[in-house]
Amino acid sequence: MLAETVAPPDERLLDTSITAAEFIGPQVLAPPPARARIVVVGAGLVGASTALHLALLGETDVLLVERHRVASGTSWHAAGLLARVRGSHALTELASYGVELYRGLEQQTGLPVAFNQNGSLTLARQPGRVDELRATVSMARHHGVDAELLDPSALSALHPLLSSTGVLSALHQPGDAMINPGWGAAALARRAYDLGVTVREGVSVNGLQVEGPEGDRRVSGVVTDTGVIEAERVILCCGVWTRDLAASVGAAVALYAAEHVHVTSSLIEGAVATLPLLRDLDSSLYIRHHRGALVVGAFEPDGKPRSMDGIGPEFSFGEFDPDWAHFQPIRERAEAAVPALRSATYERFLCAPESFTPDVNFCLGETPEVGGLFVGAGFNSQGVIFAPGAGRALADWVVNGAPGFDSSAVDVGRFATAQASRRYLHRRTTESLGRLYAMHWPHFQSSAARGVRGTALTERLRQAGGCLGETNGWERPQWYARPGEVATTEYSYGRQNWFAAAEEEHRAARTAVAFFDLSSFSKFEVTGPDALAVLQHVFTADLDVAVGRVTYTLALNVRGGIVLDGTVLRLGAERFLVVTPTTAQRTTLHLLRRAAARCACAVFDATSGTSVLHVAGPASRELVSRLLPSDADLASLSRFHVRPAEIADTFGLVARVSFTGELGYELYLPTDYAAGVFDAVGEAGTDLGLRLAGMHALDSLRLEVGYRHLGHDLTAAENPGLAGLDRFVADQKPGGFVGREALAAADPTTRARRQGVLLLDDPTAVLHGGDTVRSAGGAGSSAGGVVGQVTSAAHGHSLGADCGIVILDHAFAATVPVTGAMDVQVDVLFGGGAGRVSWTPFRVPRG
């Protein structure tokens, strides 16, 4: 029987004529107050959720402003799809919360949110996708979410309209759901209002007001069409309009608009509300029920980016003209998956802008450039999924001054400043839209907007066989093709084609000497009478050391979470060089500048002007000695020391430091001399077994010896005690440091070491990071229970199996012996999961 032609009102889109005055009250149209402690700009799902969660935390002096009407930007035209499991533990926790919040909104507000927990089916049409779905099942089970892989023969019982032709497997997640997104935003705004938030429609924010000295600027209000509204905190949740508003005060937000399309069919027999959402990822589409019809949405690989020309302030409930020719390939695949669509007509073509980021994760948190300016935007068509969890996390961040979760993958400051440039974003967004449904391969590298940033050696290393990968725009060799090989990665969830080449690079560092170009490291000179005091305040270690010392240290936030790690080279009484990871350039620069803003101290970004050439291995001392004058005594340079030196045809610094666990040296040089020194390294290492090595080998080397990596093992969710890095915290140094009070106030049980190292038994088993660690039984633990997770992993070629860093639950960590190891089981996709965890690395560093 055909579905009813008249749909119940709770399934309709938010009527564009409805104003919040109808579901909140006429006061939403009154002039806004002249001041609010916190202003949230944008009353879509994310903005309304953030305002609501601020109120739930006790912040009621909150103003939520919308230039037109609630949900009139992006939220109104979203497809309303909810998922509980994402690609990481942190994102899964954020997503899962949304299902629970939306479930109760209709009862709490009386608004037609239309929550429908009809579940989802995700199809796999290629073997690699089957592996990806298996990984999703593992993530789901870790978090207690119901998920099951099904044989194609079982699909018709769940989705009678689906053709299983070409389907290898499918993932069923009965806890997934759908909502009406426009009314969802309205309900969140109503809940926020009920808890004390001031809501105003018809208020256009045209600019931001900032104050303070250069280097420590803070937001002080928003400039609206009704005047300036003063504020202590401003949160930009304005979707595609966020980038330009933030850029007006020099804050970089890397997001860009793209067309997102979904079409609605005529009525179809069997299109009922109990049909699960269908995700056909290999066909780049989804299909959902809507009012007796089917909605087909596209995440096509050749996305259409849109500049902000024509998407101005007047673009409310706005749409683009339909492009049926561009949609045609998606239409054909949808009709193959659901044959009933072939005889239907399409009655609604909805094409409107959504914002996408270079890595297809959203932007959250405080901008590095402007204090008190926060962002919750760039949700890559997943705003419905993440709005509740992201709003809660962002509200907590605003109230407590730092994130309370692992924010590494979504922190607004994770991108390089230049990645917010419009040309770069336009080029990358052609790929970003499709990446949401494309294969999420381990070690995946984008192909769009490449070659925008390189070191002095990038082209030489590419010509030498380097297979380049991109990090924050930097092109860096991931591995080097051997003679007869093509420097192209062949993706899989098993061993990828670079495995043997990376093993040779790894073994060169262990037995001879390997060369790494580390010039993409972030580097900052800090000089002046107050330089030491500034760095002492920022970093945890005591940096009042002798000239020539290199100190490993951390920087914390006010909650004691880890913001940075790196080394500080003391080059003089008032001169220091701070070196941090590639991904931390913006964070480090503005952290240092803010601390130095009112001091007799200068901070200079030396990243582009200084190259870092690294050699590591037993023969590294001999190689570097050949680059130095005959009277240089390299043997007297102790570990974690640095000295000026003549290096080949120039002058620079030689530091005895290595991330490999072997004897190694970093050569700091003016960038314009790097190519010549590289040639000299090649000549000097000819008879020493010198080999070029990439990032895959470096990751393997550092994990064997248990070295942590920022953004994977070291995050805002970890304090130094949890990461096992207490020895790099000088609790008693004069003046203290940011985060010391939080560490001192922490419950001692939470400072017990929880982060250890893992080694698998089976040499064929593959870790991917994020893998679930389970108890093997004994010592008071029941066998098979979840006791932790892998934060980063690689194959330990010297150890003979995959290894990694793990975070262990407190109760289980208490049972792991101080020396030795404890048996565990790890959920792996291939091979056996038996392994051992320990507090000390399975390979002792020899450097």
Buried (B, 14 or more C-beta within 10 A) or exposed (E): EEBEEEEEEBBBBBBBEBBBBEBBEEEBBEEBEEBBBBBBBBBBBBBBBBBBBBBBBEBBBBBBBBBBBBBBBBBBBBBBBBBBBBBBBBBBBBBBBBBEBBBEBBEEBEBBBBBBBBBBBBBBBEEBBBBBBBBBBBBBBBBEBEBEBBEBEEBEEBBEBBBBEBBBBBBBBBBBBBBBBBBBBBBBBBBBBEBBBBBBBBBBBEEBBBEBEEBBBBBBBBBBEBEBBBBBBBBBBBBBBBBEBBBEBBBBBBBBBBBBBBBBBBBBEBBEBEBBBBBBBBBBBBBBBBBBBBBBBBBBBEBBBBEBEEBEEEBBBBEBEBEEEBBEBBBEBBBBBBEBBEEBEBEBBBBBBBBBBBBBBBBBBBBBBBBBBBBBBBBBBBBBBBBBBBBBBBBBBBBBEBBBBBBBBBBBBBBBBBBBBBEBBBBBBBBBBBBBBBBBBBBBBBEBBBEBBBBBBBBBBBEBBBBBBBBBBBBBBBBBBEEEBEBEBEBBBEEBBBBEBBBBBBBBBBBBBBBBBBBBBBBBBBBBEBBBBBBBBBBBBBBBBEEBBBBBBBBBBEBBBBBBBBBBBBBEEBBBBBBBBBBBBBBBBBBBBBBBBEBEBBBBBBBBEBBBBBBBBBBBBBBBBBBBEEEBEBEEBEEBBBBEBBBBEBEBBBBBBBBBBBBBBBBBBBBEBBBBBBEBBBEBBEEBBBBBBBBBBBBBBBBBBBBBBBBBBBBBBBBBBBBBBBEBBBEEBEEBBBBBEBBEEBEEEEBEBBBBBBBBBBEEBBBBBBBBBBBBBEEEBEEEEBBBBBBBBBBBBBBEBBBBBBBBBEEBBEBBEEEEBBBBBBBBBBBBBBBBBBBBBBBEBEB
